[in-house]
Amino acid sequence: MGWTKREPVSNLVVFGDDEGQVKKAWGLLVQLTQDTMYPARNNYELVQKNGESITLAGCASLSRQIGVTDVGHFVKCEFKGWGHSANGKFKDIEVFIWNDEPTAEMKAWPRWRESQPSLEPAKKGAAVKKDEAFDDFPTKLDESDDDLPFD
């Protein structure tokens, strides 16, 4: 074995109420990866409408609600505050996972096809038809989720 360079996650999104943290995040869950600093924790890669990925920093609340079987599904998460347990305080995050049949808009989402375990990956260079129903979908994280493709 030799040296392996580790790159920091540049698109890491942390839930919370401190400066620079977010209260809401959503997108297509494409993978779970083990955090290099905290091996017991997973991070969650979500693809946004514009094709960019964000990585949600894992926490106890997310790991209890999102698993590998949720890869390929749309998720939306919202930080609700701090909960208390015998082990101390924890981030109370509400998680919704789309488990219904995907709509045409969802199927046109970047990386949707490759995230589906039962589908063959799309051919490289194949054009995906743009669906105008997503024109007003937010491409950056903000506090509004009124235009999500799911309720």
C-alpha positions, 0 to 999 in steps of 0.5 A: 500500500502507498499513499492515498490522497483524501479530498475534503467534501467541497459540497458538504451541507450540514443541517442545523441552526448555526451560521452556514448550516441549512434547514432544508435540503432535497433531491434525488438520493444517488448514494450513501458513502461512509464518512472518512472522519467518522466511520460510523456515519454515512453521508448522503449524495443528493442530485439537484435539478441542475445536475449538481450534487450536494452531500448531506453530512450524516447524523443519527437522525438521518441514519435512522431514517435513510438507508441503502434501499432509499437510493434512487428515490427522491428525498426531502429533509427539514431540520426541526430543531434539537431533540433530547435523549438519554445520550444528550441532544440530537438533530431532529430532522424530518425526512420524507421519501417518495415511494410512489411511481416516479412521474415523467418529471422525476424520470427526466431528473439528472442521474435518475436512470443510473440511480435505479438499481433495476434499470440499465444505465443510459447510453453515454451521450444520450439526450434526455428530454427536458421537461418544462414542469421543472423550470421553476424548481429551485436549483440552489438550497433555500427555505422554499420547497413549494415547487418540489415534484412531490408533496 
